Amino acid sequence: MPVREMIDTYPADINLDRGLIADAVQTLIDCAQACTACADACMSEQHVDQLRKCIRTDLDCADICSTTARILSRHTGYDANITRSQLQACIQACRSCADECAQHADMHAHCRACAEACRRCEQACQSLLDSIS
């Protein structure tokens, strides 16, 4: 597990729980991949015009999750305010994407899988956010 190994081998103190960070970063990476794949699958559906909002929400969530994972992977010069704001944005993006994908989950398995990934990511980010003082 490279994410955990890299966080565990960081040589200086980290202001947050390393396990929570590792879990959040891995979940963010997984969510970004699920959202990207869901957007691509939506574009291959027969009625793609009905999935425009889903595609946009997927891509926004993927971008925000990727950025959040990168921010959480940097610890030198840590600023809790930036981390807190980024996690809040990610939680909202995941919630919005999960809600949108859930509307299509009965017809599209990729939307169902994406909604589940977004909910897991929302929870992991919330757990880390709750640990920031």
C-alpha positions as CSV (number, residue, x, y, z in Angstrom):
1,M,0.0,0.0,0.0
2,P,2.1,2.9,-1.3
3,V,-0.1,5.6,0.2
4,R,0.2,4.3,3.7
5,E,3.9,3.6,3.3
6,M,4.7,7.1,2.1
7,I,2.7,8.7,4.9
8,D,4.3,6.4,7.5
9,T,7.8,7.2,6.2
10,Y,7.4,11.0,6.3
11,P,10.3,12.0,8.5
12,A,8.8,14.9,10.5
13,D,5.8,15.2,12.8
14,I,2.4,15.4,11.1
15,N,-0.4,17.3,12.9
16,L,-3.0,14.8,11.9
17,D,-3.5,11.1,12.5
18,R,-1.5,9.3,9.8
19,G,-4.0,6.4,9.5
20,L,-6.9,8.8,8.9
21,I,-4.8,10.6,6.3
22,A,-3.8,7.4,4.5
23,D,-7.4,6.2,4.5
24,A,-8.6,9.5,3.2
25,V,-6.0,9.7,0.4
26,Q,-6.6,6.2,-0.8
27,T,-10.4,6.7,-0.7
28,L,-10.0,10.0,-2.6
29,I,-7.9,8.3,-5.3
30,D,-10.5,5.5,-5.6
31,C,-13.3,8.0,-5.8
32,A,-11.6,10.1,-8.5
33,Q,-11.1,7.0,-10.6
34,A,-14.7,5.9,-10.1
35,C,-16.0,9.3,-11.1
36,T,-13.8,9.5,-14.2
37,A,-14.9,6.0,-15.3
38,C,-18.5,6.8,-14.6
39,A,-18.3,10.0,-16.7
40,D,-16.8,8.0,-19.5
41,A,-19.4,5.3,-19.3
42,C,-22.1,7.9,-19.3
43,M,-20.8,9.2,-22.5
44,S,-21.1,5.8,-24.0
45,E,-24.8,5.4,-23.0
46,Q,-27.4,5.5,-25.7
47,H,-29.3,8.5,-24.1
48,V,-26.2,10.5,-23.2
49,D,-28.3,13.7,-23.3
50,Q,-30.1,12.6,-20.2
51,L,-26.7,12.2,-18.4
52,R,-25.1,15.6,-19.0
53,K,-25.4,16.8,-15.4
54,C,-24.1,13.4,-14.2
55,I,-21.1,13.7,-16.4
56,R,-20.4,17.2,-15.3
57,T,-20.8,16.3,-11.6
58,D,-18.6,13.2,-12.1
59,L,-15.8,15.2,-13.6
60,D,-16.0,18.0,-11.0
61,C,-15.9,15.5,-8.2
62,A,-12.9,13.6,-9.8
63,D,-11.0,16.9,-10.1
64,I,-11.7,17.9,-6.6
65,C,-10.9,14.5,-5.2
66,S,-7.6,14.4,-7.1
67,T,-6.6,17.8,-5.8
68,T,-7.6,16.9,-2.3
69,A,-5.5,13.8,-2.4
70,R,-2.4,15.8,-3.5
71,I,-3.0,18.4,-0.8
72,L,-3.3,15.7,1.9
73,S,-0.1,14.1,0.7
74,R,2.0,17.3,1.4
75,H,2.9,17.9,5.1
76,T,5.7,20.4,5.0
77,G,4.4,23.9,6.0
78,Y,1.0,22.4,6.9
79,D,-1.9,24.9,7.1
80,A,-5.0,23.5,8.8
81,N,-7.2,26.2,7.2
82,I,-6.4,25.1,3.7
83,T,-6.8,21.5,4.6
84,R,-10.1,22.2,6.3
85,S,-11.5,24.2,3.3
86,Q,-10.4,21.6,0.8
87,L,-12.0,18.8,2.8
88,Q,-15.2,20.8,3.0
89,A,-15.2,21.3,-0.7
90,C,-14.5,17.7,-1.3
91,I,-17.3,16.5,1.0
92,Q,-19.8,18.7,-0.9
93,A,-18.5,17.5,-4.3
94,C,-18.8,13.9,-3.2
95,R,-22.3,14.5,-1.8
96,S,-23.5,16.2,-5.0
97,C,-22.0,13.5,-7.2
98,A,-23.4,10.7,-5.1
99,D,-26.9,12.3,-5.2
100,E,-26.8,12.8,-8.9
101,C,-25.5,9.3,-9.7
102,A,-28.1,7.8,-7.3
103,Q,-30.7,9.2,-9.6
104,H,-29.4,7.0,-12.4
105,A,-28.3,4.0,-10.4
106,D,-31.3,1.8,-11.3
107,M,-30.5,2.0,-15.0
108,H,-26.7,2.2,-14.9
109,A,-24.5,0.0,-12.8
110,H,-21.6,2.5,-13.2
111,C,-23.7,5.2,-11.6
112,R,-24.5,2.9,-8.7
113,A,-20.8,2.1,-8.2
114,C,-19.8,5.7,-8.5
115,A,-22.4,6.8,-5.9
116,E,-21.1,4.2,-3.5
117,A,-17.5,5.4,-4.0
118,C,-18.6,9.0,-3.5
119,R,-20.4,8.2,-0.2
120,R,-17.3,6.3,1.1
121,C,-15.1,9.3,0.2
122,E,-17.5,11.7,1.8
123,Q,-17.3,9.7,5.0
124,A,-13.5,9.4,4.9
125,C,-13.1,13.2,4.4
126,Q,-15.6,13.9,7.1
127,S,-13.7,11.7,9.5
128,L,-10.4,13.5,8.8
129,L,-12.1,16.9,8.9
130,D,-13.5,16.0,12.4
131,S,-10.0,15.3,13.6
132,I,-8.7,18.8,12.7
133,S,-8.6,21.1,15.7
